[in-house]
Amino acid sequence: MFLFAFVNDVEPTNNAAERALRHGALWRKMSHGPKSLVVSQDLGRIGSVVETCRQHDRGVWDFLTDCLAATAEGHVLSSLLTVPSDVQAA
């Protein structure tokens, strides 16, 4: 609970998490949210992908295109947590 007191890069608040959820929460409030559990889960997953790509300075469409191509070719899907090798070299 007090990790921020011992580790320099840990913030004492959850403001970053609150800001990351804000767009989805505002959309849900204005549209009254999805009407089914499946759509709600899918929107949560898409929102997670979009926000993670934003935090890692990756393009959402590029990531999704890579995933679709990998699926079509039978390859392993790329991870949101790792940076592609062509980006590291740049």
C-alpha positions in Angstrom: 0.0 0.0 0.0 2.9 2.4 0.7 5.1 1.2 -2.2 5.4 4.8 -3.4 7.3 5.7 -0.3 10.1 3.3 -1.1 10.2 3.3 -4.9 10.9 6.5 -6.8 8.8 5.9 -10.0 5.6 4.9 -8.2 3.0 7.7 -7.9 1.0 8.0 -4.6 -2.2 8.4 -6.5 -4.2 6.5 -9.1 -4.7 9.6 -11.3 -3.2 7.9 -14.4 -5.6 5.0 -14.1 -8.5 7.3 -13.6 -7.5 9.3 -16.7 -7.2 6.1 -18.8 -10.7 5.1 -17.9 -12.3 8.5 -18.4 -13.1 8.3 -22.1 -14.9 4.9 -21.8 -16.8 6.1 -18.8 -18.0 9.2 -20.5 -19.0 7.3 -23.6 -20.9 4.8 -21.4 -22.7 7.6 -19.6 -23.7 9.4 -22.8 -24.9 6.3 -24.6 -26.3 4.5 -21.6 -23.9 1.6 -22.2 -24.2 -1.6 -24.1 -27.3 -3.7 -23.6 -25.6 -7.2 -23.6 -22.8 -8.7 -21.6 -20.9 -9.9 -24.7 -20.8 -6.4 -26.2 -19.8 -5.0 -22.8 -16.9 -7.4 -22.6 -15.8 -6.7 -26.2 -15.9 -3.0 -25.6 -13.8 -3.4 -22.5 -11.2 -5.4 -24.4 -11.1 -2.9 -27.3 -10.7 -0.1 -24.8 -7.9 -1.9 -23.1 -6.1 -2.4 -26.4 -6.6 1.2 -27.4 -5.3 2.6 -24.0 -2.3 0.2 -23.9 -1.3 1.1 -27.4 -1.6 4.8 -26.5 0.6 4.4 -23.4 3.3 2.5 -25.4 3.1 5.0 -28.4 1.9 2.2 -30.7 -0.7 2.6 -33.4 -3.9 0.8 -32.7 -4.6 0.0 -36.3 -1.1 -1.2 -36.9 -1.4 -3.5 -33.9 -4.8 -4.9 -35.0 -3.5 -5.3 -38.6 -0.5 -7.3 -37.2 -2.9 -9.5 -35.2 -5.1 -10.2 -38.1 -2.2 -11.0 -40.4 -0.7 -13.3 -37.8 -4.0 -15.1 -37.3 -4.4 -15.5 -41.1 -0.9 -16.9 -41.5 -1.1 -19.1 -38.4 1.6 -17.2 -36.4 1.6 -16.2 -32.8 -0.2 -12.9 -32.1 2.0 -10.0 -31.2 1.9 -8.8 -27.6 0.8 -5.5 -26.3 3.5 -5.5 -23.7 6.5 -5.8 -26.0 7.8 -3.4 -28.6 8.2 -4.8 -32.1 11.8 -5.2 -33.2 11.5 -2.8 -36.1 10.4 -0.1 -33.6 13.4 -0.8 -31.3 15.9 -0.4 -34.1 14.5 3.0 -35.1 
